[in-house]
Amino acid sequence: MINTAGGLTGGDRLSWSFRAGEGVKLICTSQACERIYRSRDGEPARLSVKIDVDKGARVSWIPQETILFDGCALERSVEADLASDASLLIVEALVFGRAAMGETVRRVSLRDRWTIRRDGRLVFADAVSFAGNDMEDQLQRRAVAKGHRALATVALVAPDAERHLDHVRERFPDLASSAFAGKLLARLTANEAHDLRKMLIPLAEVLSGENALPKVWAA
């Protein structure tokens, strides 16, 4: 996927829509990290993703990291509809400023919502919200990021999702993970984006069943 704007700011709108037909394997990624720049008037950028996965199909939604700049505002949604035996992997990472550039992110408005249905029935919903002028303090909280500035959420919705849990916990002991009712969820944090990738790439490879992610992830 190509975002020709190079980044989003207040008032921008970007939407993606994908459909994997019966038996299709589809991997969706981005050519670069998405950047969410400062919003002058507080109006959010809005990003929406709609994914339909037909019978026997597999979709991996693995865009590169979203980098949040000081003063940014973003409302993002991911909605997916799966057939009874379809599989979906979602990998989303957030980076609060680029450590190598010495950036500090204090003020953020972020609303991120995931909704996944199977045969029309809600099977997974997740919502994250950050707001205020004390982002550095919020990230210090143990239940949020333990002082880290790079976060990722990984969700696998598949008929056999639970079978991966023991392997994930053994290979990635530092992340929080759980699995139940055809779903596996993992959350990761790291000091900066490079450290996050060192965990995220092998985890996504395990859960997607691929030997390697698209080449843009190795750049």
JODA-V707140 format. One line per field, one symbol per residue. phi: phi as a letter, one per 20 degrees, with the letter a starting at -180 (. if undefined). Layout:
phi->???
//
This chain:
phi->.cdffmrdcgnfcbcccccdfgmedcddbdfafeddegefdnfffccccccdcegmeccddcffgeeedgnfbbcccccccdffdecbddcccdcenegfemeddddbcccccdcccclndfdbbbccccbpdcggfffffffdblnedccbcccddbgdgffeffffffecfedebbbalmcccccccbfbffffffeffffffffemefbfggffef
//
